Amino acid sequence: MTTGQWVLLLAVLAALAFGAWRAASDGRFRRSAAAPAPTLATTPTSAPTSAPTSGTPEPETAAPSLLSGTPYAEQLGERATLLQFSSAFCAPCRVTRRTLEEVSALVEGVAHVEVDAESQLELVRRLQVTRTPTTLVLDAHGREVTRAAGAPTKQQVLGALALVEAG
């Protein structure tokens, strides 16, 4: 084989490997660096107690909503919110929209909120959204539980909503 044929073969194998990886990872929900970790705060004591305190911080219960100060802050669901970042010419975004609307109609207390990534760049940057569609699953308080890049299936979304119940 000539050098050109070897290069072509390697390029085809690399493209196949990338396609297989992309098909396996697209739409899968996973914890991300953008998910806020619980904030730690010490609990103040107003009255002296007889038992000594260990001085270990306790988790703060009220982390702020990711949507605070945005036009979407009042659209949170009672149990969970499916926050979808889309763009105008994104074909997988339309599939994701239909899937998330179907799940939100099926599961009580779950809202679907779609954000145009192009018009909300500050929010996109703050939440570290790198591609569309990206779906964030928020709990009832607007805190991120998990996220998926790509078009998730109905079963993947329902599984992600189960994490809200567990957390």
Secondary structure as UniProt FT lines:
FT   HELIX           3..25
FT   TURN            26..27
FT   STRAND          29..30
FT   TURN            33..34
FT   STRAND          40..41
FT   STRAND          58..59
FT   TURN            66..69
FT   TURN            71..72
FT   HELIX           73..75
FT   STRAND          80..86
FT   TURN            88..89
FT   HELIX           91..106
FT   TURN            108..109
FT   STRAND          110..116
FT   TURN            117..119
FT   HELIX           121..126
FT   TURN            127..128
FT   STRAND          134..139
FT   TURN            140..141
FT   STRAND          144..149
FT   HELIX           154..166
//
